[in-house]
Amino acid sequence: MTIRLEPRLTTPRWLSPALTLGAITVALVISGGIIAIVGGDPINSYVHILGSSFGSIGVLSDTLVKATPLILTGLACSLAFRMGLWNIGAEGQFLMGAWGASAIVLLPILPAGTPAILVVPAMVVGGMLAGGVWGLIPGILRARLAVNEIIVTLMLNYIALAWIQFWVFGPWSESGFQQTKAFPREAWLPRLSDLSSSVPAFGGLTVHLGLVFGLVAASLLWVFLERSRFGYEIRLIGDSPRAARYAGIDIGRRLVIVFAISGALAGLAGMSEVAGSVHRLQDHISPGYGFTAVIVAYLAKFRPGRVIVAAILFGALILAGREIQPSGIPAMIQGIILFTLIVADVLVRYRVRIIRGVRTGPPTPAAVPPADAGATVGSR
């Protein structure tokens, strides 16, 4: 019996979502089995995760806060992946965006006492500019020198982290700790809780303006990809670089632009985190948002609208999973989901064919004619 993978000539529209749902189900079953092996209760664990992330308006608000950077970094990865580029550097672009936004306040670029209506837009520009420049580096190297973007973006993640550590342990350190001083209120993104005096129901809700940034960015990215000529060219390059080159599209130029936009989106995520949640720059400001964004983008099939849903699900996993175990359980489930999604993607592209062959072997002695059979027949 031989198992072969044959390319599908046509793919039913229902196959991809069905396999995606099946992949998530299988991942949860495998994760539950591992939890059970180590002595936990998988059913109670999953129920606890749901209750701790969607059980009330308060925890839902916290889930959306965790989902906000995942939406923006997921969009960053989706844009690059849609063009066939492997941007694994959203983590570093996130960190540089956080640094760029912090620089507006801590250098300072704007003087103390500047109103929020000027400080917040300046931080947005600073974060997107820093993330975009960090995305330009692998884009230019890939377009001009054909350097593999996977290696470059991975290396830049560690360089960005070292850059952050230099500032929070050195010039910007608060009393020698690995963090800066708290930003002034003018540099905070507005929260729903700020409106609690007018709407008491908003009291204690931590959702901030960064979520609006993510929703607007998803809408604009959808229009950009689906309703513009540039977006069509990006999709064409991702589907068939040879056809795009034959059509006269300058692939190198668009590659650089896409990497810059992707980095700017991840940089905006870093800005929203420092200005909306932490209100200071820290050594470990990201628990791996840029790496989780790869799974979010893959789960969303690189569609901006689906990125929002996938980011909320993983935000819930990060938030509630830590109550079960600080890092092990969420990271394990994320990794298993990514693995099953890759398998599902293979099954979308290829058909599994099982070939059953007839057993072959040496002929039996009865089937072999005598050595002198020909001579005997000829002599008669």
Summary of the structure (lengths in Angstrom):
residues: 380
radius of gyration: 27.2
end to end distance: 47.6
largest distance: 120.8
contacts: 1289
relative contact order: 0.20
helix: 70%
strand: 5%
